[in-house]
């Protein structure tokens, strides 16, 4: 079940990835950066979390068992109540066509694996700042 309290005391990041080593490192990075973290290992699990307690930002792998990351991104963007949820695709799929598809489906950023941990944290922080300034305005 989601471990981000709502309303959260800190911004919440949902990590959606089925590779345990990736999840552990991203979860550590996000907690160090001051975010609440929840983890889903499948697209279906991610949707259940989003419906119950929408995160502020989703770090989303494309290659997932069952529903893939493109489908999760499309599903989130089809629901206007989650327009302010930021989506960062973090995936090994780095071809231009895949990047274009991710961005066309509504991802806010697309990062390919292997990735720079500093770059990922910077992207998340920038998107969170945009989200918070948009909500305040």
C-alpha positions as CSV (number, residue, x, y, z in Angstrom):
1,X,0.0,0.0,0.0
2,X,1.1,3.6,-0.6
3,X,3.3,5.0,2.2
4,X,2.8,8.7,1.2
5,X,0.5,10.4,3.6
6,X,-2.1,12.7,2.0
7,X,-1.9,15.5,2.2
8,X,1.8,14.7,2.2
9,X,4.2,16.5,4.5
10,X,6.7,16.2,1.7
11,X,6.3,15.8,-2.0
12,X,5.7,12.2,-3.0
13,X,7.5,10.3,-5.8
14,X,6.2,7.0,-7.2
15,X,8.9,4.7,-8.6
16,X,7.6,2.2,-11.1
17,X,10.3,-0.3,-12.1
18,X,10.6,-4.1,-11.9
19,X,14.4,-4.2,-11.5
20,X,15.2,-4.3,-7.7
21,X,18.7,-2.8,-8.0
22,X,17.3,0.2,-9.9
23,X,14.5,0.6,-7.4
24,X,16.8,0.5,-4.4
25,X,19.2,3.2,-5.9
26,X,16.4,5.5,-7.1
27,X,14.5,5.1,-3.8
28,X,17.7,6.0,-1.9
29,X,18.3,9.1,-4.1
30,X,14.7,10.4,-3.8
31,X,14.7,9.9,0.0
32,X,18.1,11.7,0.3
33,X,16.6,14.6,-1.8
34,X,13.8,14.9,0.8
35,X,10.9,13.1,-1.0
36,X,8.4,10.6,0.3
37,X,8.7,7.5,-1.8
38,X,6.3,4.7,-2.9
39,X,7.3,1.8,-5.2
40,X,5.3,-0.2,-7.7
41,X,6.8,-3.1,-9.7
42,X,4.1,-3.4,-12.4
43,X,1.9,-1.0,-14.3
44,X,-1.2,-2.3,-12.7
45,X,0.2,-1.8,-9.2
46,X,1.2,1.8,-10.2
47,X,-2.4,2.5,-11.3
48,X,-3.8,1.2,-8.0
49,X,-1.4,3.5,-6.1
50,X,-2.2,6.5,-8.3
51,X,-6.0,6.0,-7.8
52,X,-5.6,5.7,-4.1
53,X,-3.1,8.4,-3.4
54,X,-1.8,10.3,-6.4
55,X,1.9,11.1,-6.2
56,X,3.4,14.4,-7.2
57,X,5.8,12.8,-9.6
58,X,6.2,9.3,-11.2
59,X,9.5,7.8,-12.3
60,X,8.4,5.3,-14.8
61,X,10.2,2.5,-16.6
62,X,8.8,1.5,-20.0
63,X,9.6,-2.2,-19.9
64,X,7.3,-3.6,-17.2
65,X,5.5,-6.9,-16.8
66,X,1.9,-6.7,-18.0
67,X,0.9,-3.1,-18.7
68,X,4.0,-1.2,-19.9
69,X,5.1,2.3,-19.1
70,X,3.7,3.9,-22.2
71,X,0.3,2.5,-21.3
72,X,0.6,3.8,-17.7
73,X,1.6,7.3,-19.0
74,X,-1.3,7.3,-21.5
75,X,-3.8,6.2,-18.7
76,X,-2.6,9.0,-16.3
77,X,-2.8,11.6,-19.0
78,X,-6.4,10.5,-19.9
79,X,-7.5,11.5,-16.4
80,X,-7.7,15.3,-16.0
81,X,-7.7,15.1,-12.2
82,X,-4.0,14.0,-12.5
83,X,-2.9,16.7,-15.0
84,X,-0.5,18.1,-12.4
85,X,1.3,14.7,-11.8
86,X,4.7,14.9,-13.4
87,X,6.0,11.9,-15.3
88,X,9.7,11.1,-15.8
89,X,10.3,8.1,-18.1
90,X,13.5,6.4,-17.1
91,X,14.2,3.5,-19.4
92,X,16.8,1.6,-21.4
93,X,14.7,2.3,-24.5
94,X,16.7,5.2,-26.0
95,X,15.8,5.3,-29.7
96,X,14.5,8.7,-30.9
97,X,11.1,7.1,-31.9
98,X,10.6,5.8,-28.3
99,X,11.5,9.2,-26.8
100,X,9.1,10.9,-29.2
101,X,6.4,8.5,-28.2
102,X,6.9,9.0,-24.5
103,X,6.9,12.8,-24.8
104,X,3.8,12.6,-27.1
105,X,2.0,10.5,-24.5
106,X,2.6,13.3,-22.0
107,X,5.9,12.5,-20.2
108,X,7.5,15.6,-18.8
109,X,11.0,14.2,-19.2
110,X,12.7,11.2,-20.7
111,X,16.0,9.8,-19.3
112,X,17.8,6.7,-20.7
113,X,19.5,4.1,-18.7
114,X,22.3,4.0,-17.7
115,X,21.7,7.4,-16.2
116,X,23.5,10.0,-14.1
117,X,22.1,10.0,-10.6
118,X,22.8,13.8,-10.4
119,X,20.9,14.4,-13.6
120,X,17.9,12.4,-12.4
121,X,17.8,14.3,-9.1
122,X,18.1,17.6,-10.9
123,X,15.3,16.7,-13.3
124,X,13.0,15.7,-10.5
125,X,13.8,18.8,-8.4
126,X,13.2,21.1,-11.4
127,X,9.8,19.4,-12.2
128,X,8.8,19.6,-8.5
129,X,9.7,23.3,-8.4
130,X,7.6,23.9,-11.6
131,X,4.7,21.9,-10.0
132,X,4.8,23.8,-6.7
133,X,5.1,27.3,-8.4
134,X,2.2,26.3,-10.7
135,X,0.0,25.3,-7.7
136,X,0.9,28.4,-5.8
137,X,0.0,30.7,-8.8
